[in-house]
Amino acid sequence: LTRIIKYHAEQNSLEFDERLSEQTYYDDDYKISDWAKESVNIISACKIMLGVGENRFDPQGIYSREQSAVTILRLYKYLD
């Protein structure tokens, strides 16, 4: 998802705001793999994925079809 956001910015001569990758704190932040933290921060800052509630991201949880549909819709709206 972050690659799509960055690619869209590049293709439309928009500047990607690197501040989006700054740390977003979730109570279960320690469960987010190091390689994924920057992407989680960007996706959260863009309001595309907001976690599962109660300030939890649940990176190792089950991702439902409904969550997938909402994520794609939010991504579409963000890019528009």
C-alpha beads as a LAMMPS data file, in Angstrom:
LAMMPS data file: protein, C-alpha beads

80 atoms
79 bonds

1 atom types
1 bond types

-500.0 500.0 xlo xhi
-500.0 500.0 ylo yhi
-500.0 500.0 zlo zhi

Masses

1 110.0

Atoms # bond

1 1 1 0.000 0.000 0.000
2 1 1 2.789 2.428 0.797
3 1 1 4.428 1.659 -2.525
4 1 1 1.184 2.568 -4.282
5 1 1 1.023 5.860 -2.379
6 1 1 4.639 6.716 -3.180
7 1 1 4.265 5.655 -6.835
8 1 1 1.122 7.770 -7.212
9 1 1 2.916 10.786 -5.772
10 1 1 5.850 10.243 -8.132
11 1 1 3.683 9.800 -11.232
12 1 1 1.672 12.927 -10.475
13 1 1 4.657 15.097 -9.633
14 1 1 3.574 15.310 -6.011
15 1 1 6.003 15.413 -3.162
16 1 1 5.741 12.533 -0.719
17 1 1 5.760 13.857 2.814
18 1 1 8.433 11.826 4.622
19 1 1 6.944 12.918 7.945
20 1 1 4.207 10.383 7.302
21 1 1 6.671 7.641 8.180
22 1 1 7.256 9.017 11.679
23 1 1 6.341 6.778 14.571
24 1 1 2.666 6.084 15.257
25 1 1 2.158 4.485 18.629
26 1 1 -0.133 1.555 19.107
27 1 1 -0.331 -0.375 22.359
28 1 1 0.757 -3.493 20.475
29 1 1 3.533 -1.697 18.568
30 1 1 6.027 -4.273 19.813
31 1 1 4.219 -6.905 17.695
32 1 1 4.824 -4.997 14.456
33 1 1 7.874 -6.378 12.647
34 1 1 10.745 -3.930 12.257
35 1 1 10.612 -4.178 8.455
36 1 1 6.920 -3.182 8.490
37 1 1 6.932 -0.296 10.977
38 1 1 7.540 2.470 8.439
39 1 1 4.696 1.216 6.242
40 1 1 2.343 0.866 9.209
41 1 1 3.154 4.445 10.210
42 1 1 2.481 5.758 6.699
43 1 1 -0.758 3.823 6.267
44 1 1 -1.954 4.974 9.688
45 1 1 -1.002 8.605 9.061
46 1 1 -2.896 8.536 5.748
47 1 1 -5.947 7.146 7.592
48 1 1 -6.074 4.102 5.322
49 1 1 -5.627 1.493 8.043
50 1 1 -6.505 2.582 11.556
51 1 1 -6.092 -0.589 13.545
52 1 1 -8.746 -2.697 15.220
53 1 1 -9.753 -0.345 18.014
54 1 1 -8.602 0.338 21.568
55 1 1 -5.345 1.738 20.139
56 1 1 -4.317 -1.669 18.761
57 1 1 -3.097 -2.408 15.259
58 1 1 -3.157 -6.216 15.646
59 1 1 -0.461 -6.917 13.034
60 1 1 -0.666 -10.664 13.517
61 1 1 -4.452 -10.882 13.582
62 1 1 -6.817 -12.152 10.946
63 1 1 -7.562 -9.641 8.175
64 1 1 -11.150 -10.031 6.999
65 1 1 -12.682 -9.450 3.581
66 1 1 -14.578 -6.525 5.048
67 1 1 -11.361 -4.942 6.315
68 1 1 -9.797 -5.464 2.891
69 1 1 -12.722 -3.775 1.155
70 1 1 -12.605 -0.790 3.522
71 1 1 -8.837 -0.492 3.103
72 1 1 -9.069 -0.452 -0.696
73 1 1 -11.896 2.111 -0.574
74 1 1 -9.894 4.374 1.748
75 1 1 -6.824 4.008 -0.468
76 1 1 -8.881 4.906 -3.536
77 1 1 -10.292 8.002 -1.801
78 1 1 -6.847 9.007 -0.553
79 1 1 -5.383 8.811 -4.041
80 1 1 -8.296 10.723 -5.522

Bonds

1 1 1 2
2 1 2 3
3 1 3 4
4 1 4 5
5 1 5 6
6 1 6 7
7 1 7 8
8 1 8 9
9 1 9 10
10 1 10 11
11 1 11 12
12 1 12 13
13 1 13 14
14 1 14 15
15 1 15 16
16 1 16 17
17 1 17 18
18 1 18 19
19 1 19 20
20 1 20 21
21 1 21 22
22 1 22 23
23 1 23 24
24 1 24 25
25 1 25 26
26 1 26 27
27 1 27 28
28 1 28 29
29 1 29 30
30 1 30 31
31 1 31 32
32 1 32 33
33 1 33 34
34 1 34 35
35 1 35 36
36 1 36 37
37 1 37 38
38 1 38 39
39 1 39 40
40 1 40 41
41 1 41 42
42 1 42 43
43 1 43 44
44 1 44 45
45 1 45 46
46 1 46 47
47 1 47 48
48 1 48 49
49 1 49 50
50 1 50 51
51 1 51 52
52 1 52 53
53 1 53 54
54 1 54 55
55 1 55 56
56 1 56 57
57 1 57 58
58 1 58 59
59 1 59 60
60 1 60 61
61 1 61 62
62 1 62 63
63 1 63 64
64 1 64 65
65 1 65 66
66 1 66 67
67 1 67 68
68 1 68 69
69 1 69 70
70 1 70 71
71 1 71 72
72 1 72 73
73 1 73 74
74 1 74 75
75 1 75 76
76 1 76 77
77 1 77 78
78 1 78 79
79 1 79 80
